[in-house]
Amino acid sequence: MPASAIAGGIVALEDLWGGAATRRLFDRLGDARSTADAAAILESAIAERLALAEGHRARTQLALDAAERLTSANVNTVAVDIGVSERHLRRVFRETVGVSPKAFARLARFHRALRAALKADHASWGSIAAEVGYYDQAHLIAEFRAITGVTPQGFLGELRAAPLIG
């Protein structure tokens, strides 16, 4: 939760940290022998939470960096470029984005092809395939069928025939 959302207000600690973490903190505070001990326990708990948040930000940034590079490179190359193992990249990416880096790259390439086709009056699927990173036109067509269930031309026809919502 951003600090701006709670600035100037009173918020229950369990709403921020969750019930279990709050109970653990209260148990530790209950064992404090002095105000100084309680302050040290609280300071330690806050430092732990900040470290967790920093780790989350670092994983998010790693996934964002990888996502940007995955539009033009394979997973192994991206992992080497950003200085992590391929296994670590796959784990962090899946935790952060919700899909594997390979699935993300596949969907990003599909999206680039679809955008290019929608911009063109008469789509040249071979040119689009080469432009966005498919091996060839057959690869592009197979990918469209796998993702949409129809050929690229069929999918474009469906999109153009669909009424706009809004």
N, C-alpha and C positions, 0 to 999 in steps of 0.2 A: 504494500500500500504506500503510495507516495506521501511524503511528509505533509505536503500541501493539503491533502485530504483530511488531515486531523489537526492541523495547526489551529491553536486557539480553543480547542475543545478537550473534552475528557473522554478517553477511550479506555475500556477495560483491557487489561493486558492480555487476557485470554482471547480477545477478539483479534489481537495482533499476532500473538505467538502460538495460539491454540491452547486447549485445555491441559494437555499432558505436559507441555513445556512449562506452562505457568505453575502447575502443581509441583513440578520438580523444583522450580525456583523458590516457591513458597516454603517447601520442605527444607531446602538449604538455608533459607533466611530464618526459619524457625530454630535452626540449630546454632545460629550466630550467638556468640557470647557477649558481643558489644556492638555498638553502633558502627565502629570502625570495621569489625568483621562483616557486618551486614553490608556496608558500603563496598567492601572488597568483593563480596559474593555477587552483588548487583553489577559491579563494574566488570567482573569476569563473565557474567552471563551476557551482558551487552556486547562485550568483545567477541564472544563465541558467535552470537547472532550476526554481527557485522562480518565476521570471517565467512560464515555460511552464505551471506548475501553477496560478498565479493566473489566467492567461488561460483555462484550462480551467474553473476555478471560476466565472469571470465568464460564460462561455458557458452553463454549466449553469444558473446563476441566471437568466440571461436566458430560457432555454427554460422554466424552471419558472414564471417570472412570466408569460410568454406563454401557457403551457398553462392557467394559472388563468383568464386573461382570455378565452381562446378559447372558453370555455364559453358566453359571452354576447355576443361581438363578432366581427366578421370580421377577417381577417388584416391588412388595411390599417389599420383602426382600432386594433388592438392594437399594430402597429408604431409608429404615431404616438404612442399613449399611453405607450409605454416608451422613446420617443426614438431609434428606429433606423429605417433604411430597410426597406421591405418585403422587398427582396432579401436584405439582411443577416439579417433575421429568418428568412426561409425557409431560408437556407443553414445558419445556426447551429442552427435547430430540427431540420432533417434530420440534421445531423451528431450532434447530442446525443440526440435522441429516436428517430431512425431512420425517421420518416415526415414528410411535409410538415405544416405547421400546419393546412392545410385538411383533410387526411386525419384528423389528430388530432381536430379540431373535429367532423368528421362522425362519427367513432367515439364521441366523448364524448357527442354528442347522441343517438346510437343507444343507448348504454348508459343514459342517463337515461330514455329512453322505455321501454326494457326493464325497468328497475327499477320505474318507475311502473306498468307493466302487471302485473308480478309481484305488486305490493302490492295491486292492485285485484282484487276477486272477479270482477267483470265489467268488463273493460276498455272504456272509451269512447275509441276511437281518435282521434276528433276532439278531445276534451278533452286527451288526452295529447299530441297533436300540438301544440296551442296552448301547453300548459304547458311543453314542453321546447324549443320553438323551431323547429318545422317550419312551413312556410307554411300547410299544410292537411293533412287526413287523407290525401289522395292522395299528397302528398310523402312522408309518413311510410311509407305502404305501399310506394311505389317504392324508398325507401331500404332498408327491410327486405328486399325482394326482391333488391336489388343486393348486400347484405351477406350474407344468409343463404340466398338462393335460394328462399325461400318467403314467404308473407304473414305479417304479424305474428301473426295468430291461429294459423296453422299452426306457426310457430316456438314460440309459447307451449305449444301442444299437445305438441310434441316435447320441450321442456324438462320439462314436467310428467310426461311418460311415461317419461323417461330415469331409469334407476336411479341413485341417488346413489353416488358412488364414495367409498370411505374407510372 
